[in-house]
Amino acid sequence: ACGYEGAGRLADPGIIVAEVERALGAGDLAGEKVLVTAGPNREPIDPVRFISNRSTGRMGYALAAAAWRRGAEVVLVSGPVALPVPHGVRCERVTTAAEMRDAVRREIDATSMLFMAAAVADYRPAKVAAKKLKKTDGPMRLELERTVDILAELRATPGERLTVGFAAETDDVLRNAERKLAAKGLDLIVANDVSRADAGFEVDTNAVTLIDAGGRTEVPLASKDDVADRILDRALALKRGRRQGRRSARKA
């Protein structure tokens, strides 16, 4: 064999490690259909310019990898990022918020756990120029319009899935996250102070607060891989509690 293809070729070491971790792991997400959104959107202004944000997708990609490692079937809906797709994960690549919405809606019926980690664009240009806009001596005014709120829209979608949202904030972090938790009918929200230099966007570490109906759980600064597992731990505990509650109700 040439060493690059054919029977007996050694798999990439990263793939071997991922498969061993999944085989030897707890498998506590086996049977779950997990959908994760990650990264930013790009909303075009003209053929060469766009509006975007600082999200790199690292937190969402870490969640997708951890969920697969723990036994889940995982679909990752990813905005434009410079990250390799985690082994075992099916990735749907999108660019705009509208494309992300459409991809999520295609997958949502089969989803048992949804993690909306993407930094979805809130606004887009009201008109997209067909040709590159040229510089002028005066100011340029850009009119923006709201994009569809994917999470709010999903409230009307039937299903027993557990829904986890993310709140990237720079002030009144917990208060704003709690408002979002209630307004969008989420089971759990991950509050993130992105004004910190060591957490949030463009770094490998994060520190978050997990908020649900039962209260708050602080997750101190750690790698995004470790934070992903802590988020999954809490989401799984909430889902098990929901199942136990239904069983108790039936017995009563």
Summary of the structure (lengths in Angstrom):
residues: 252
radius of gyration: 20.0
end to end distance: 65.2
largest distance: 74.4
contacts: 757
relative contact order: 0.13
helix: 33%
strand: 25%
